Amino acid sequence: MSYMKKIIIASALLACSILSYAQSTPALIPQPEVVNLQTGSYALNAQSRIEATGGKEAFRIAELLAAQLRPVTGYGLPVANGLTKTIKANLISLELNNKEDAALGKEGYSLQVNNKGVFIKANQPAGLFYGIQTLLQLFPKEMAGKSLVKRTSWNLTAVSISDKPRFGWRGLMLDCSRHFWTKAEVKEFIDNMSKYKYNLLHWHLTDDQGWRIEIKSLPKLTEVGAWRVDKTGTFGTFSNPTPDEPKTYGGFYTQEDIKEVIQYAADRFVNILPEVDVPGHSSAAIASYPQLANFPEGVRVNSGEKLMNWMGGGKFTAIYDNSLNPAGEYTYEFLDKVFTEVAALFPFDYIHMGGDECAKNFWEKSDAVKELMQKENLKDMHEVQSYFVKRVSKIISAKGKKTIGWDEILEGGLASNAAVMSWRGVKGGLEAIKQGHEVVMSPNTNAYIDFMQGDASIEPPVYSSLRLKTAYEFEPVPADADPKLVKGGQANLWCEQIYNTRHMQYMVWPRAFAISESLWSPKEKKNWNNFVSRTEAHFGRLDEAQIKYAPSMYDPIIKPAYDTTSKELKVDLSTEVEGLDIYYSWDNSFPDRYYPKYTQTLVAPKDASTLKLITYRGKQVTGRMMVIPVADLQKRGTKK
């Protein structure tokens, strides 16, 4: 055999080996720090067992794993103390390290699959919990379901994994004010987020549309503030409620409910950050206790009717006074009662005080505020809000908690011990870091998962868009920022336009996959195309779990350009996922893969009224049928 032939054969074998490796590499989200495939496999079967070493917490986590495996496999999977002298084969072993492994930290784990079983080790119980989340993803997709699947065994490829998170703050925010989620729905949300290694639920409990937490010393907050007129449609455009319309929509969590949810989350290593949003966003509080506002006349629990005038450039005014009076001592007495009870309920170190989008037009009219400014030598309304923030921070500190708020709390100066959650891009976070404050990054540019996920023609209407690829580009540590001051990040789910849990799921997944990977995985391991293939695999797992998700990543990106002089409409199309073909029609019929395929800029026929689009991967439909009136494309493509 010639030397050249040997080289060719060796290269072919190497290529096959690489292809085989790529095909069998497990589709894990978030991507672990180190994954090495091994030779061999392990088969979970009816004789398999689970062993836990390390005390009650290790045993409890083993029972959580068994509770997921038993209904699907039908196996008994007994859980036993790992210290017993049994043969270490055909088992899943969970073990807390006697001697700490510095490479794993507090939340890391190692996972080995070989022909004897599965062996997960960690320094802390949280690491064992995250190890079992990875293990569950190693099983076939059917393991994500809840119904019995008849198999003689469940095979796992041999693998060695060493893993730990990049950040300690890995959050999802759930807005329970705009639409109320029951205790059971919040628990389900916690279940699903913890599967992807999120460890913090930011619970948005108060806003203009409802006060959701029982405060026993202020009973009207839930008697009045938790209820509003029930409306359906496009939130923010509803007609004003009439006095005789019944306030039947709403609900709240009793303090016993809160304790139950906190424990449920803690069992899954999720902390809960409570948010009481002040001084703006306070219609529900003011409707309950009118003395909180400068001008309480006409204030009501908002039912989705227009509340603010948005002028662009970050400027806005309130239609009625939805901000607490910063000059009234009653305001601070009220907040002292609220935060006393909130601090006693929630064990987490921080309380979120909101601080965002505070309309100041009614403050500007207030004689009391003018007197406060003169007394405290406050130059403008930003300094008035700073005065308020600092007083609230002192109240929260007096309860043994730390303050965190949206980046507006920086305006006018911030208390030294407060942390900042940067939502208006990363600018607020960078400014906070320069001032020495800790920050949590949740920029609307990458992490607002209430935004539309694709083209406005097919998505439920929201004022902005965030595609999956942009979410995946989230980087919590901006350039020139001190990484030691970045606690981590989170995705935010505002629920104005979210009326039910199926749509909630649609908005969360798969974009929460992207944010999870940005917060857990090493920065250098992120790869968009690889993430797409893993996301597609997890769509199958979500199907098995009966969880809804958005297929928006398959839909075309549409960029129209309209010349108002020549009346010519041009349309450029692209996809964020590689390997897709776009087919189109202008003639009102429904295109499939036998229609014209997009290869270059489209020019709309003179009399066409509708553009229809669909995407395929080979012979398989991937995207949804998109129907877009030409008039809409002309409007969108006109330069302003």
C-alpha positions as CSV (number, residue, x, y, z in Angstrom):
1,M,0.0,0.0,0.0
2,S,1.4,3.4,-1.0
3,Y,2.1,6.0,1.6
4,M,-0.5,8.3,0.0
5,K,-3.2,5.6,0.2
6,K,-2.4,5.1,3.9
7,I,-2.8,8.8,4.5
8,I,-6.1,8.8,2.7
9,I,-7.4,5.8,4.6
10,A,-6.2,7.2,8.0
11,S,-7.9,10.5,7.2
12,A,-11.1,8.8,6.3
13,L,-11.1,6.7,9.5
14,L,-10.4,9.9,11.5
15,A,-13.3,11.6,9.8
16,C,-15.6,8.7,10.6
17,S,-14.4,8.7,14.1
18,I,-15.0,12.5,14.5
19,L,-18.5,12.1,12.9
20,S,-19.3,9.2,15.2
21,Y,-18.2,11.2,18.2
22,A,-20.3,14.2,17.1
23,Q,-23.3,12.1,16.5
24,S,-23.1,10.5,19.9
25,T,-22.1,13.5,22.0
26,P,-25.1,14.0,24.4
27,A,-27.3,17.0,23.8
28,L,-27.0,18.7,27.2
29,I,-28.3,22.1,28.1
30,P,-26.6,24.0,29.6
31,Q,-23.3,22.7,28.1
32,P,-21.1,21.2,30.8
33,E,-17.6,22.4,31.4
34,V,-16.0,19.0,30.4
35,V,-17.6,16.1,28.6
36,N,-15.5,13.1,27.6
37,L,-17.1,10.1,25.9
38,Q,-15.9,6.7,27.0
39,T,-16.2,3.2,25.6
40,G,-19.0,1.0,26.9
41,S,-22.5,1.7,28.2
42,Y,-24.8,1.2,31.2
43,A,-28.3,-0.2,31.0
44,L,-30.8,0.8,33.7
45,N,-33.2,-2.1,34.3
46,A,-35.7,-3.6,36.7
47,Q,-32.9,-4.8,39.0
48,S,-31.2,-1.4,39.2
49,R,-31.1,0.5,42.5
50,I,-30.1,4.0,43.7
51,E,-27.6,4.6,46.5
52,A,-27.1,7.8,48.4
53,T,-24.0,8.6,50.6
54,G,-23.8,11.8,52.6
55,G,-26.8,12.0,54.9
56,K,-30.4,13.1,54.7
57,E,-30.0,15.7,51.8
58,A,-28.2,13.1,49.6
59,F,-31.0,10.6,50.3
60,R,-33.7,13.3,49.6
61,I,-32.1,14.1,46.2
62,A,-32.0,10.4,45.4
63,E,-35.7,10.2,46.1
64,L,-36.3,13.1,43.7
65,L,-34.4,11.2,41.0
66,A,-36.4,8.0,41.7
67,A,-39.7,9.9,41.6
68,Q,-38.8,11.0,38.0
69,L,-37.5,7.6,36.9
70,R,-40.1,5.2,38.4
71,P,-43.3,6.3,36.6
72,V,-41.6,6.2,33.1
73,T,-39.6,3.0,33.6
74,G,-42.0,1.1,35.9
75,Y,-39.0,0.0,37.9
76,G,-39.0,-0.1,41.7
77,L,-35.5,1.6,41.9
78,P,-35.1,1.2,45.7
79,V,-33.1,4.0,47.4
80,A,-30.6,2.8,50.0
81,N,-27.7,4.1,52.1
82,G,-24.6,4.0,50.0
83,L,-22.5,3.0,53.1
84,T,-23.9,-0.5,53.0
85,K,-21.5,-3.2,51.8
86,T,-23.3,-4.1,48.6
87,I,-21.8,-4.8,45.2
88,K,-21.2,-1.5,43.4
89,A,-22.8,-2.5,40.2
90,N,-26.1,-1.9,38.4
91,L,-26.8,1.2,40.4
92,I,-27.0,5.0,40.3
93,S,-24.7,6.3,43.1
94,L,-25.0,9.8,44.6
95,E,-22.2,10.7,46.9
96,L,-21.2,13.8,48.8
97,N,-17.4,14.2,49.0
98,N,-15.8,13.7,52.4
99,K,-12.9,15.8,51.2
100,E,-13.9,18.8,49.2
101,D,-12.9,18.8,45.5
102,A,-11.8,22.4,44.8
103,A,-12.5,22.0,41.1
104,L,-16.2,21.6,41.7
105,G,-17.0,24.4,44.1
106,K,-20.4,24.7,45.8
107,E,-22.7,23.8,42.9
108,G,-20.4,21.6,40.7
109,Y,-20.5,17.8,40.3
110,S,-18.7,15.0,38.5
111,L,-20.7,12.3,36.7
112,Q,-19.4,9.0,35.4
113,V,-21.3,6.4,33.4
114,N,-19.7,3.1,32.9
115,N,-20.7,-0.6,32.6
116,K,-21.3,-0.7,36.4
117,G,-23.6,2.2,36.6
118,V,-23.8,5.9,37.2
119,F,-21.7,7.7,39.8
120,I,-22.3,11.3,40.7
121,K,-20.2,13.1,43.3
122,A,-20.4,16.7,44.6
123,N,-19.1,18.8,47.5
124,Q,-22.6,20.1,48.3
125,P,-26.2,18.8,47.9
126,A,-26.8,21.4,45.2
127,G,-24.1,19.7,43.1
128,L,-25.8,16.4,43.4
129,F,-29.1,17.9,42.3
130,Y,-27.5,19.5,39.2
131,G,-25.8,16.2,38.5
132,I,-29.1,14.4,38.4
133,Q,-30.5,17.0,36.0
134,T,-27.6,16.2,33.6
135,L,-28.2,12.5,34.1
136,L,-31.9,12.8,33.2
137,Q,-30.8,14.6,30.0
138,L,-28.5,11.6,29.1
139,F,-31.5,9.3,29.0
140,P,-33.7,9.0,25.9
141,K,-36.2,11.8,25.5
142,E,-39.1,9.6,26.7
143,M,-37.6,9.9,30.2
144,A,-38.8,13.5,30.3
145,G,-42.4,12.4,30.3
146,K,-44.6,11.0,33.0
147,S,-46.3,8.0,31.5
148,L,-45.0,4.4,31.5
149,V,-42.8,3.5,28.5
150,K,-42.3,-0.3,28.2
151,R,-38.7,-1.2,27.7
152,T,-36.5,-4.0,29.0
153,S,-33.7,-1.4,29.7
154,W,-32.7,2.2,29.3
155,N,-29.2,2.5,27.8
156,L,-26.7,5.2,28.6
157,T,-23.5,5.8,26.7
158,A,-20.4,5.8,28.9
159,V,-19.3,9.3,29.6
160,S,-17.2,11.3,32.1
161,I,-18.5,14.8,33.0
162,S,-17.0,17.5,35.3
163,D,-19.1,20.6,35.6
164,K,-19.7,23.7,37.6
165,P,-21.5,27.0,37.0
166,R,-19.9,30.2,35.7
167,F,-22.2,32.4,37.9
168,G,-23.8,32.0,41.2
169,W,-26.9,34.1,40.2
170,R,-28.9,32.3,37.5
171,G,-32.3,33.8,37.5
172,L,-35.7,33.8,35.9
173,M,-38.3,36.5,36.7
174,L,-42.0,35.6,36.8
175,D,-44.5,38.5,36.8
176,C,-47.5,37.4,38.9
177,S,-49.1,40.8,39.1
178,R,-50.2,41.5,35.5
179,H,-51.7,38.0,35.4
180,F,-52.0,35.8,38.5
181,W,-50.4,32.4,38.5
182,T,-51.7,29.9,41.1
183,K,-49.4,28.3,43.6
184,A,-49.4,25.1,41.6
185,E,-48.4,27.0,38.4
186,V,-45.6,28.7,40.2
187,K,-44.3,25.3,41.5
188,E,-44.5,24.0,37.9
189,F,-42.4,27.0,36.8
190,I,-39.8,26.2,39.5
191,D,-39.7,22.5,38.4
192,N,-39.0,23.4,34.8
193,M,-36.4,26.1,35.5
194,S,-34.5,23.9,37.9
195,K,-34.1,21.3,35.2
196,Y,-31.9,23.7,33.3
197,K,-29.9,24.7,36.4
198,Y,-31.5,28.0,37.2
199,N,-31.2,28.7,40.9
200,L,-33.2,31.9,41.5
201,L,-36.8,32.8,41.0
202,H,-37.4,36.6,40.9
203,W,-41.0,36.8,42.0
204,H,-42.6,40.0,40.8
205,L,-45.4,40.3,43.4
206,T,-46.8,43.9,43.1
207,D,-47.6,46.2,40.3
208,D,-50.4,48.4,38.9
209,Q,-52.5,45.4,38.0
210,G,-52.5,43.6,41.3
211,W,-51.0,43.1,44.7
212,R,-50.3,39.4,45.2
213,I,-48.8,39.0,48.6
214,E,-50.7,38.9,51.9
215,I,-49.6,41.7,54.3
216,K,-51.5,41.0,57.5
217,S,-51.0,44.5,59.0
218,L,-52.4,46.0,55.7
219,P,-55.4,43.8,54.8
220,K,-56.8,46.1,52.1
221,L,-53.8,45.3,49.9
222,T,-55.3,42.0,49.0
223,E,-59.0,42.8,49.8
224,V,-58.9,45.6,47.2
225,G,-55.5,45.5,45.5
226,A,-55.6,41.9,44.4
227,W,-58.7,42.2,42.2
228,R,-59.7,43.9,39.0
229,V,-62.1,43.8,36.1
230,D,-61.5,40.8,33.8
231,K,-60.5,41.7,30.3
232,T,-59.3,39.7,27.3
233,G,-57.5,41.0,24.2
234,T,-54.5,43.1,23.7
235,F,-53.3,44.4,27.1
236,G,-52.7,48.1,27.2
237,T,-55.5,48.9,24.8
238,F,-58.6,47.9,26.8
239,S,-61.5,50.3,27.5
240,N,-61.6,51.9,30.9
241,P,-63.6,49.8,33.3
242,T,-67.0,51.2,34.4
243,P,-67.9,51.5,38.1
244,D,-70.5,48.7,37.8
245,E,-68.2,46.2,36.2
246,P,-67.4,43.4,38.7
247,K,-63.8,43.0,39.8
248,T,-63.6,39.2,39.4
249,Y,-60.1,38.7,38.1
250,G,-57.1,38.3,40.4
251,G,-55.9,36.5,43.5
252,F,-53.1,36.5,46.0
253,Y,-50.7,34.3,47.9
254,T,-51.4,33.9,51.7
255,Q,-48.3,33.9,53.9
256,E,-48.8,30.1,54.2
257,D,-48.8,29.8,50.4
258,I,-45.5,31.9,50.3
259,K,-43.8,29.6,52.9
260,E,-44.9,26.5,51.0
261,V,-43.5,27.8,47.7
262,I,-40.3,28.9,49.3
263,Q,-39.8,25.4,50.7
264,Y,-40.7,23.8,47.4
265,A,-38.1,26.0,45.7
266,A,-35.5,25.3,48.4
267,D,-35.9,21.6,47.9
268,R,-34.8,22.2,44.3
269,F,-32.0,24.6,45.3
270,V,-33.9,27.7,44.0
271,N,-33.8,30.9,46.0
272,I,-36.7,33.3,45.7
273,L,-36.1,37.0,45.4
274,P,-39.4,38.9,46.2
275,E,-40.1,42.2,44.5
276,V,-42.3,45.0,45.8
277,D,-42.2,47.5,43.0
278,V,-42.1,51.1,44.3
279,P,-42.5,54.1,44.0
280,G,-44.0,53.7,40.6
281,H,-46.2,50.8,39.4
282,S,-48.2,51.3,42.6
283,S,-51.8,51.6,41.4
284,A,-52.9,48.5,43.3
285,A,-51.4,49.8,46.5
286,I,-52.9,53.3,46.1
287,A,-56.3,51.9,45.3
288,S,-56.1,50.1,48.6
289,Y,-54.7,53.0,50.6
290,P,-55.4,56.3,48.8
291,Q,-53.3,58.3,51.3
292,L,-50.2,56.8,49.7
293,A,-50.5,59.1,46.6
294,N,-50.3,62.9,46.1
295,F,-53.4,62.8,43.8
296,P,-55.3,59.5,44.5
297,E,-58.5,60.6,42.8
298,G,-59.4,58.1,40.0
299,V,-56.7,55.7,40.9
300,R,-57.8,52.0,40.5
301,V,-56.3,48.6,40.1
302,N,-55.4,48.7,36.4
303,S,-57.3,46.2,34.2
304,G,-55.1,46.6,31.1
305,E,-56.4,50.0,30.0
306,K,-53.8,52.6,29.0
307,L,-51.9,53.8,32.0
308,M,-48.9,55.8,30.7
309,N,-48.2,58.1,27.8
310,W,-44.9,57.0,26.2
311,M,-43.2,59.8,24.3
312,G,-40.1,57.9,23.2
313,G,-36.5,58.5,24.3
314,G,-37.2,57.1,27.7
315,K,-39.8,59.9,28.5
316,F,-43.2,59.1,29.8
317,T,-46.0,60.5,32.0
318,A,-48.7,58.8,34.0
319,I,-52.4,59.3,33.0
320,Y,-53.3,59.0,36.7
321,D,-51.1,59.1,39.7
322,N,-49.6,55.6,40.1
323,S,-46.5,56.7,42.2
324,L,-46.2,56.7,46.0
325,N,-45.8,60.1,47.6
326,P,-42.1,60.5,48.5
327,A,-42.9,63.4,50.8
328,G,-45.5,61.7,52.9
329,E,-44.4,60.0,56.2
330,Y,-47.3,57.6,55.8
331,T,-45.6,56.2,52.7
332,Y,-42.6,55.1,54.8
333,E,-44.7,53.8,57.7
334,F,-46.6,51.7,55.1
335,L,-43.4,50.4,53.5
336,D,-42.0,49.6,56.9
337,K,-45.0,47.3,57.6
338,V,-44.7,45.7,54.1
339,F,-41.0,45.0,54.3
340,T,-41.2,43.8,57.9
341,E,-43.5,41.0,56.8
342,V,-41.7,40.3,53.5
343,A,-38.3,40.0,55.3
344,A,-39.8,37.6,57.8
345,L,-41.2,35.4,55.1
346,F,-38.3,35.2,52.6
347,P,-34.9,33.8,53.7
348,F,-33.0,35.1,50.6
349,D,-30.5,37.9,51.4
350,Y,-32.0,40.4,49.0
351,I,-35.4,42.2,48.6
352,H,-36.1,43.8,45.2
353,M,-37.7,47.3,45.6
354,G,-38.4,47.9,41.9
355,G,-37.7,51.6,41.2
356,D,-38.3,51.5,37.5
357,E,-40.5,53.6,35.3
358,C,-41.6,56.0,38.0
359,A,-43.7,58.7,36.4
360,K,-42.9,62.0,38.0
361,N,-45.5,64.3,36.4
362,F,-47.7,64.2,39.5
363,W,-44.7,64.7,41.8
364,E,-44.0,67.9,39.9
365,K,-47.5,69.2,40.7
366,S,-47.3,68.4,44.4
367,D,-46.8,71.1,47.0
368,A,-45.6,68.5,49.4
369,V,-42.9,67.3,47.0
370,K,-41.8,71.0,46.5
371,E,-41.5,71.4,50.2
372,L,-39.5,68.2,50.5
373,M,-37.1,69.4,47.8
374,Q,-36.5,72.7,49.6
375,K,-36.1,71.0,53.0
376,E,-33.7,68.4,51.7
377,N,-31.9,70.6,49.1
378,L,-33.0,68.3,46.2
379,K,-32.3,69.8,42.8
380,D,-34.6,67.7,40.6
381,M,-37.0,64.7,40.4
382,H,-34.1,62.3,40.1
383,E,-32.8,63.4,43.4
384,V,-36.3,63.1,44.8
385,Q,-36.4,59.5,43.7
386,S,-32.9,59.0,45.2
387,Y,-34.2,60.4,48.5
388,F,-37.0,57.8,48.4
389,V,-34.7,54.9,47.4
390,K,-32.2,55.7,50.2
391,R,-35.0,55.8,52.8
392,V,-36.4,52.5,51.5
393,S,-32.9,51.0,51.5
394,K,-32.6,51.9,55.2
395,I,-35.9,50.3,56.0
396,I,-34.9,47.1,54.1
397,S,-31.5,47.1,55.9
398,A,-33.2,47.4,59.2
399,K,-34.9,44.1,58.5
400,G,-31.6,42.4,58.0
401,K,-31.8,42.4,54.2
402,K,-29.9,43.9,51.2
403,T,-31.6,46.1,48.6
404,I,-31.6,45.4,44.9
405,G,-33.5,47.4,42.3
406,W,-33.8,48.2,38.6
407,D,-31.1,50.5,37.2
408,E,-33.2,53.6,37.7
409,I,-32.3,53.5,41.4
410,L,-28.9,54.8,40.3
411,E,-30.4,58.2,39.3
412,G,-29.6,60.9,41.7
413,G,-27.3,58.7,43.8
414,L,-27.6,55.3,45.4
415,A,-27.1,53.9,48.9
416,S,-23.7,52.3,49.1
417,N,-24.9,48.7,50.0
418,A,-27.5,48.4,47.3
419,A,-27.2,46.2,44.2
420,V,-28.4,47.1,40.7
421,M,-30.3,45.0,38.2
422,S,-29.5,46.4,34.8
423,W,-32.5,46.1,32.4
424,R,-32.1,49.1,30.0
425,G,-29.3,47.3,28.2
426,V,-25.9,47.1,30.0
427,K,-25.4,50.8,30.5
428,G,-26.9,50.9,34.0
429,G,-24.9,47.9,35.0
430,L,-21.6,49.5,33.8
431,E,-22.4,52.7,35.7
432,A,-23.2,50.7,38.9
433,I,-19.9,48.8,38.5
434,K,-18.0,52.1,38.2
435,Q,-19.6,53.2,41.4
436,G,-18.6,49.9,43.1
437,H,-22.0,48.3,43.3
438,E,-22.7,44.7,42.6
439,V,-24.9,44.1,39.6
440,V,-27.2,41.5,38.0
441,M,-27.4,41.7,34.3
442,S,-30.9,41.3,32.7
443,P,-30.7,43.6,29.7
444,N,-33.8,44.0,27.5
445,T,-31.5,43.7,24.5
446,N,-30.9,40.0,25.2
447,A,-32.9,38.7,28.2
448,Y,-36.5,40.0,28.0
449,I,-38.4,36.8,27.1
450,D,-41.8,38.6,27.0
451,F,-40.7,40.1,23.6
452,M,-41.8,38.7,20.3
453,Q,-39.6,35.8,19.2
454,G,-39.9,36.2,15.4
455,D,-41.8,38.3,12.8
456,A,-44.6,40.4,14.0
457,S,-46.9,38.8,11.4
458,I,-47.0,35.5,13.3
459,E,-46.2,36.3,16.9
460,P,-48.6,37.6,19.6
461,P,-48.1,41.4,19.6
462,V,-45.5,43.0,21.9
463,Y,-43.7,46.2,21.3
464,S,-40.3,44.7,20.6
465,S,-38.6,41.5,19.4
466,L,-35.9,39.2,20.8
467,R,-34.9,36.3,18.6
468,L,-33.3,33.1,20.0
469,K,-29.9,33.9,18.5
470,T,-29.8,37.3,20.1
471,A,-30.8,35.7,23.5
472,Y,-27.9,33.3,23.0
473,E,-25.5,36.2,22.5
474,F,-26.1,37.4,26.1
475,E,-22.8,38.0,27.8
476,P,-23.3,38.9,31.5
477,V,-19.8,40.6,31.9
478,P,-19.6,43.6,29.5
479,A,-16.3,44.7,28.1
480,D,-14.3,46.8,30.6
481,A,-16.5,45.6,33.6
482,D,-15.0,44.2,36.8
483,P,-16.2,40.6,36.7
484,K,-16.0,40.4,40.5
485,L,-18.9,42.8,40.7
486,V,-21.2,40.9,38.3
487,K,-23.2,38.5,40.4
488,G,-24.7,36.9,37.3
489,G,-27.8,37.4,35.3
490,Q,-31.4,36.5,34.5
491,A,-34.2,36.4,32.0
492,N,-37.3,38.4,32.7
493,L,-40.9,37.3,31.8
494,W,-43.3,40.2,32.1
495,C,-46.8,38.9,31.8
496,E,-49.0,41.7,30.4
497,Q,-49.8,39.7,27.3
498,I,-49.5,36.2,28.8
499,Y,-53.0,34.9,29.9
500,N,-52.3,31.2,30.4
501,T,-49.6,28.7,31.3
502,R,-49.4,27.3,27.7
503,H,-48.5,30.7,26.4
504,M,-46.2,31.3,29.3
505,Q,-44.3,28.1,28.3
506,Y,-44.2,29.3,24.7
507,M,-42.5,32.5,25.7
508,V,-40.0,30.9,28.1
509,W,-38.7,28.0,25.9
510,P,-36.4,27.8,24.1
511,R,-35.0,31.3,25.0
512,A,-34.5,30.3,28.6
513,F,-32.2,27.5,27.2
514,A,-30.0,30.3,25.8
515,I,-29.9,32.4,28.9
516,S,-29.2,29.3,31.0
517,E,-26.1,28.4,28.9
518,S,-24.8,32.0,29.1
519,L,-25.0,31.8,32.9
520,W,-23.8,28.3,33.5
521,S,-21.4,27.2,30.8
522,P,-17.8,28.5,30.1
523,K,-17.9,31.4,27.8
524,E,-15.5,29.8,25.4
525,K,-17.7,26.7,25.0
526,K,-20.7,28.6,23.5
527,N,-21.4,27.8,19.9
528,W,-24.5,28.8,18.1
529,N,-24.8,26.0,15.6
530,N,-24.1,23.4,18.2
531,F,-26.7,25.0,20.5
532,V,-29.3,24.9,17.8
533,S,-28.8,21.1,17.3
534,R,-29.0,20.6,21.1
535,T,-32.1,22.8,21.3
536,E,-33.8,20.7,18.6
537,A,-33.1,17.6,20.6
538,H,-34.7,19.2,23.7
539,F,-37.8,20.1,21.7
540,G,-38.4,16.3,21.7
541,R,-38.0,16.3,25.5
542,L,-40.4,19.1,25.9
543,D,-42.9,17.3,23.7
544,E,-42.6,14.3,26.0
545,A,-43.1,16.5,29.0
546,Q,-46.1,18.2,27.3
547,I,-44.5,21.6,27.6
548,K,-45.2,24.1,24.9
549,Y,-42.3,25.9,23.1
550,A,-41.8,28.4,20.3
551,P,-40.6,27.1,16.9
552,S,-39.8,30.7,15.9
553,M,-36.2,30.0,15.2
554,Y,-37.3,28.2,12.0
555,D,-39.3,31.2,10.7
556,P,-37.7,33.6,8.2
557,I,-36.3,37.0,9.1
558,I,-38.0,39.5,6.9
559,K,-36.4,42.9,5.8
560,P,-38.6,44.9,3.5
561,A,-37.6,48.1,1.7
562,Y,-40.3,50.3,0.1
563,D,-39.6,53.2,-2.3
564,T,-42.5,55.6,-1.9
565,T,-41.7,57.3,-5.2
566,S,-41.4,54.3,-7.5
567,K,-43.8,52.3,-5.4
568,E,-41.4,49.3,-5.5
569,L,-41.3,46.9,-2.6
570,K,-38.2,44.7,-2.2
571,V,-38.0,42.0,0.4
572,D,-34.8,40.3,1.7
573,L,-35.2,37.0,3.6
574,S,-32.8,35.1,5.8
575,T,-32.9,32.4,8.6
576,E,-31.1,32.3,11.9
577,V,-30.9,28.5,11.7
578,E,-28.6,27.2,8.9
579,G,-29.7,24.7,6.3
580,L,-33.2,25.9,5.8
581,D,-34.8,26.7,2.5
582,I,-37.5,29.4,2.2
583,Y,-40.4,29.0,-0.3
584,Y,-42.8,31.8,-1.2
585,S,-45.9,32.9,-3.1
586,W,-47.4,36.2,-4.1
587,D,-50.6,34.8,-5.6
588,N,-52.5,34.1,-2.4
589,S,-51.9,30.3,-2.5
590,F,-50.0,28.4,0.2
591,P,-46.4,27.6,-0.8
592,D,-44.7,24.3,-0.2
593,R,-41.3,23.0,-1.4
594,Y,-42.5,22.8,-5.0
595,Y,-43.0,26.6,-5.1
596,P,-40.2,29.1,-5.9
597,K,-37.3,29.0,-3.5
598,Y,-35.8,32.2,-2.2
599,T,-32.4,32.8,-3.6
600,Q,-32.2,36.6,-4.0
601,T,-34.0,39.8,-3.1
602,L,-37.7,39.5,-3.9
603,V,-39.5,42.3,-5.8
604,A,-43.2,42.4,-5.2
605,P,-45.5,42.2,-8.3
606,K,-47.3,45.4,-8.9
607,D,-50.7,44.2,-7.9
608,A,-49.8,41.5,-5.3
609,S,-51.6,41.8,-2.0
610,T,-50.0,39.1,0.1
611,L,-46.7,37.4,0.6
612,K,-46.7,33.9,2.0
613,L,-43.6,32.1,3.3
614,I,-42.7,28.7,4.7
615,T,-39.3,27.0,5.5
616,Y,-38.2,23.5,4.9
617,R,-35.1,21.4,5.8
618,G,-34.8,19.2,2.8
619,K,-38.3,17.6,2.4
620,Q,-39.4,18.3,6.0
621,V,-41.5,21.4,6.9
622,T,-39.8,23.3,9.7
623,G,-41.4,26.7,9.9
624,R,-44.9,27.9,10.2
625,M,-47.0,29.3,7.3
626,M,-46.5,33.1,7.4
627,V,-49.1,35.3,5.7
628,I,-48.1,39.0,5.4
629,P,-50.2,41.7,3.7
630,V,-48.1,43.7,1.2
631,A,-49.5,46.9,2.8
632,D,-47.8,45.8,6.1
633,L,-44.5,45.2,4.3
634,Q,-44.7,48.6,2.6
635,K,-45.4,50.3,5.9
636,R,-42.5,48.4,7.6
637,G,-40.1,49.1,4.8
638,T,-40.7,52.8,4.4
639,K,-37.8,54.9,5.7
640,K,-38.7,57.4,8.3
